[in-house]
Amino acid sequence: MKGQDRIKQREMFRLDLWGIVIMICTMILYPLQAQQRITNEFSQVGEQLTYTAYYKWGAVMPRAGDATLTLGKQNGGYRSRLLFKTAPFFDAIFSMRDTLDCNLDNQMRIVSGTKHVMEGGDYTVDLIDFVQEGDRTRIHTRRFRNGESRIDTIERVRATALDMVGTLLFLRSYDWSKTSNQRISARIYAGKKGIDCSFQYEGSEEVKTKRGSRYRTHKVSMFINSTETFKNLRKAITIWLTDDANRLPVRIRMELKIGAAEVYLSSAHGLRYPQTALLSNGKRK
């Protein structure tokens, strides 16, 4: 029974990170060039977003953990960092302490991604390098667990290539109200090989967070070609982004094989623009 519980917890927390993550043809397919520059008109250095993740299983929805997402300057470029830790209740079951970095050059092109993960008693490091080679991107993925090499693979693709944290920057770079007839494709790297994904706008929606704040948002669905984690191939993840210039992810829902994970924005500091999508404030810490 303990072994089954541990497997369930691994599935849940992996999806939590994908959401913050996150990310992300009957209509027009919008093709993107490999390693296209992310047009940053939504954020600024010093931005800090905090999130709370929940695991929903039937009528039960306990707090699973907390995450912080920041954007800073680094070596002539930028770094977007995600920190995640499990809540005390889940620490007793399966503790996680994760640090994910997306490193970008001064043109906001992703050059590398790193992931440092403490899961139970194991320490895992993922290193992903993105190198432009003509009209293709070369992706070198390495993984080390407890000091031993586990993965060392190379892929070359023409599709837009992203790491997990870079996926959220990618999604925020779009004015989704202007993409209603488009499905936007990308390939996301988070393990041994990339996963083909596409994103589609599903309209405007008012969202209430767990803290009671209400926002006007654009609803975007992520379709993913993987059966290992998601039970619903047509719509694996749904993301709600504010309809103002900040394009903040305020809610993320992920359908798992067992239950679902939900992530809600708790606080936002250092924003580039006023929060005009905020309709009402909820509880404060």
C-alpha positions in Angstrom: 0.0 0.0 0.0 2.9 2.4 0.8 4.4 1.7 -2.6 1.1 2.6 -4.3 0.8 5.8 -2.3 4.3 6.9 -3.2 3.6 6.4 -6.9 0.4 8.5 -6.6 2.3 11.3 -4.8 5.1 11.3 -7.5 2.4 11.7 -10.2 0.7 14.6 -8.3 3.8 16.6 -7.6 5.3 16.2 -11.1 2.1 17.7 -12.5 2.2 20.5 -9.9 5.5 21.6 -11.3 4.3 21.2 -14.9 1.5 23.6 -14.2 3.7 26.3 -12.7 5.0 25.3 -15.1 3.8 25.4 -16.9 2.0 24.5 -19.8 1.3 24.1 -22.2 -6.4 20.8 -37.0 -9.8 22.0 -37.4 -8.5 25.5 -37.1 -5.4 27.4 -38.3 -2.1 26.0 -37.0 0.3 28.8 -36.0 3.9 27.5 -36.7 6.9 29.0 -34.8 10.5 28.9 -35.7 12.9 27.0 -33.5 14.1 29.0 -30.5 12.0 32.0 -31.4 12.7 35.0 -29.1 10.1 35.4 -26.4 8.7 38.9 -26.7 8.6 40.2 -23.1 6.0 42.9 -22.9 4.4 41.4 -19.8 7.0 41.2 -17.1 10.0 42.9 -15.6 13.1 42.1 -13.5 12.0 41.8 -9.8 8.6 40.3 -10.5 7.6 37.7 -7.8 4.6 35.4 -8.0 3.6 33.0 -5.3 1.3 30.0 -5.7 -0.4 27.3 -3.6 -1.0 23.9 -5.1 -3.8 21.5 -4.1 -4.4 17.8 -4.8 -8.1 17.1 -5.5 -9.4 13.5 -5.1 -13.1 13.3 -4.9 -14.5 15.7 -2.3 -11.0 16.0 -0.6 -8.7 18.9 -1.7 -5.7 19.2 0.7 -3.0 21.8 0.2 -0.1 20.0 -1.5 2.6 22.7 -1.5 3.8 26.2 -2.3 5.7 27.7 -5.2 7.5 31.0 -5.9 8.2 32.2 -9.5 10.7 35.1 -10.0 12.4 36.9 -12.9 15.9 38.3 -12.4 19.0 39.4 -14.3 21.9 37.0 -14.8 25.2 37.0 -16.8 24.0 39.6 -19.4 20.7 37.8 -19.7 17.8 36.7 -17.5 16.8 33.8 -15.2 13.3 32.7 -14.4 13.3 30.6 -11.2 10.7 28.3 -9.7 11.0 27.2 -6.1 8.6 24.5 -4.9 8.2 22.7 -1.5 5.6 20.3 -0.2 3.2 21.3 2.6 3.8 19.8 6.0 1.0 17.2 5.6 2.6 15.8 2.5 6.2 16.2 3.9 5.3 13.3 6.2 4.2 11.2 3.1 6.7 12.2 0.4 8.8 15.4 0.8 9.9 17.5 -2.2 12.2 20.5 -2.4 12.6 21.6 -6.1 14.5 24.4 -7.8 13.9 25.0 -11.5 15.8 27.6 -13.5 15.1 28.8 -17.1 18.2 30.7 -18.4 17.7 33.2 -21.2 20.0 35.4 -23.2 19.5 39.2 -23.5 17.2 38.6 -26.5 15.0 36.4 -24.3 15.9 33.2 -26.1 16.1 30.1 -23.8 19.7 28.8 -23.7 19.4 26.3 -20.8 17.3 24.8 -18.1 18.2 23.2 -14.8 16.2 21.3 -12.3 17.4 20.3 -8.8 15.0 17.9 -7.1 14.9 16.4 -3.6 12.3 13.7 -3.6 12.2 11.6 -0.4 15.8 10.6 0.0 16.8 11.0 -3.6 18.6 14.0 -5.2 18.2 14.5 -8.9 19.7 17.1 -11.3 18.4 17.7 -14.8 20.5 19.8 -17.2 19.1 20.9 -20.6 21.0 22.9 -23.2 19.5 24.6 -26.2 21.8 25.4 -29.1 20.7 26.9 -32.5 22.0 25.0 -35.5 20.7 26.6 -38.7 17.0 26.1 -38.8 17.0 23.6 -36.0 17.6 23.5 -32.3 19.9 21.0 -30.7 18.7 19.9 -27.3 21.1 18.1 -25.0 19.4 16.5 -22.0 21.3 15.0 -19.0 20.1 13.6 -15.7 22.0 12.6 -12.6 20.5 10.9 -9.6 22.4 10.6 -6.4 25.6 11.5 -8.4 25.1 8.8 -11.1 24.3 9.5 -14.8 20.9 8.3 -15.8 20.1 10.2 -19.0 22.3 11.6 -21.7 20.3 12.3 -25.0 20.4 14.7 -27.9 17.5 15.8 -30.1 17.4 18.2 -33.1 14.0 19.7 -33.9 12.6 22.5 -36.0 9.7 23.1 -33.5 9.8 25.7 -30.8 11.7 24.0 -27.9 11.0 24.9 -24.3 11.8 23.8 -20.8 9.1 23.7 -18.1 9.6 27.2 -16.6 10.1 28.6 -20.1 6.7 27.3 -21.1 5.0 29.9 -18.7 7.0 32.7 -20.2 6.0 31.5 -23.7 2.3 31.4 -22.8 2.5 34.9 -21.2 4.0 36.3 -24.4 0.8 35.9 -26.4 -2.3 38.2 -26.6 -4.7 35.2 -26.5 -7.7 37.3 -27.5 -6.1 37.6 -30.9 -5.5 33.8 -31.4 -9.0 32.4 -31.2 -8.6 30.5 -34.5 -5.1 29.2 -33.9 -3.5 26.2 -32.3 0.0 27.1 -31.2 2.5 24.2 -31.1 5.7 23.6 -29.1 7.9 20.8 -27.8 8.6 20.8 -24.1 11.6 19.1 -22.5 11.4 17.8 -18.9 12.9 14.3 -19.0 14.5 11.9 -21.4 12.8 13.3 -24.5 10.6 16.2 -25.6 6.8 16.0 -25.5 4.7 17.5 -28.3 2.1 20.0 -27.1 -0.3 22.5 -28.5 -2.2 25.4 -26.9 -5.6 26.8 -27.8 -7.6 29.8 -26.6 -11.0 28.9 -25.2 -12.5 32.4 -24.4 -12.9 34.8 -21.5 -13.8 33.7 -18.0 -14.0 35.2 -14.6 -12.0 33.3 -12.0 -12.0 33.3 -8.2 -8.8 32.1 -6.4 -8.7 30.2 -3.2 -8.0 33.4 -1.3 -11.2 35.0 -2.7 -9.7 37.3 -5.3 -11.6 37.6 -8.6 -10.0 38.2 -12.0 -11.0 38.6 -15.6 -9.0 36.0 -17.5 -8.3 34.3 -20.8 -8.7 30.5 -20.6 -6.1 28.5 -22.5 -6.0 24.7 -22.9 -2.9 22.6 -23.3 -3.1 19.4 -25.4 -0.3 16.9 -24.8 0.7 13.7 -26.5 1.6 11.6 -23.5 -0.2 8.7 -21.7 2.2 8.4 -18.9 0.8 11.1 -16.6 -2.4 12.5 -18.1 -5.7 10.6 -18.5 -7.3 13.1 -20.8 -5.3 13.4 -24.0 -7.5 16.0 -25.5 -7.1 18.5 -22.7 -4.4 17.8 -20.2 -4.0 21.2 -18.6 -6.1 24.3 -18.4 -4.5 27.7 -17.6 -6.3 31.0 -16.8 -4.2 34.1 -17.6 -5.3 37.7 -16.6 -6.6 39.7 -19.5 -4.5 42.8 -18.5 -1.0 43.6 -19.7 0.6 41.4 -17.0 -1.0 38.2 -18.3 -0.6 36.5 -14.9 -1.3 32.8 -14.6 -3.9 32.9 -11.7 -5.2 29.3 -11.9 -3.9 26.1 -13.4 -5.8 22.8 -13.4 -4.2 19.4 -14.4 -6.2 16.2 -14.9 -4.2 13.3 -13.5 -4.8 9.6 -13.8 -5.8 9.7 -10.2 -7.6 12.9 -9.2 -6.5 16.3 -10.3 -4.0 19.1 -9.3 -5.0 22.7 -9.0 -2.7 25.7 -8.6 -3.8 29.2 -7.5 -2.1 32.5 -7.4 -1.6 33.7 -3.8 0.3 37.0 -4.3 2.0 39.1 -6.9 4.7 41.7 -6.4 7.0 43.8 -8.6 4.5 43.8 -11.5 5.2 45.7 -14.6 1.6 47.1 -15.0 -1.4 47.8 -12.7 -3.6 44.8 -12.1 -6.6 46.1 -14.1 -7.9 42.5 -14.4 -8.3 42.3 -10.6 -12.0 42.7 -9.9 -11.9 42.3 -6.1 -9.2 41.4 -3.5 -9.6 38.4 -1.3 -8.1 37.5 2.1 -4.7 38.7 2.9 -2.0 36.9 4.8 
